Amino acid sequence: MDNVSFGPIRYNAADGAFEAKVDIARDGRTFRYPARYPAPLDMPSHKVRAGLAARARAMSDSGDLRSVL
């Protein structure tokens, strides 16, 4: 399983979403993703963290697809 850590989690009131930089450690490397999770301000913190982690994992699991010029 991946190790997930979070930078400061902030609430963007204008957009109604939590935002954070999420680090995912996988196979000895760390990947950072800007994650955004739409939710009300009173959402429990464990659900916010789970939502942000899921968003980051979705970006992380995009495979090896790359654009080549």
N, C-alpha and C positions, 0 to 999 in steps of 0.2 A: 504494500500500500504506500501511497505517496505521503510525504511529510508536508504539511501545509502550515504556513505562518502568515501573519497579517501585519501590515503596516498600520498606522493609525486609521481607524474606521470613522468616517465622517458622514453626517447626514446632510444631503443636499435638499433643503426644504423647497426650493423652487421646482425641483423635479420629483420630489417625493421618493428619493432613493438613497440607500446607503452606498458609499463608495470607499474603496481601499485598494492598495497595492497588495496583491496576494502572491507569495512565493511558494512554488511547488518544487520540492527536492525529489528528483527522480534519477536513478542510476548514477549517483555521484555528481549530478549537475543540478543547479538551481535555476529555475525559470520564473520570471516575474510577469504578472499580468495585471492590467488595470481592470478591476472588477466593479460592477455596478449591479445592485439588487434593489428593485423597486419594492418598497414596503412602507407601512406606516411607521412613524417615529416610535410608537410604543411596542413595536415588535420585540419579542424576547431576544436577548443577545445571542443565545445559542442558535436560534433560527436564522438570525442575520448572518452569523459566521458560516453556517451550513449553506445558506444561499449564495454568499460570496464565493465560498470554496467551490460550489457546483459550477458557477459561472466561469471561474478560472480553470477548472478541470476541463470544461467544454472547449475552451480555447486551447488548452494544453494537448488535448486528445485529437487535434486536427490532423495528426499524422505528419508525413514528410512532404506534403504538398508545398511547393515553392514556385514562385514566378522566376523565370529566367529570361533575361534580355539578351 
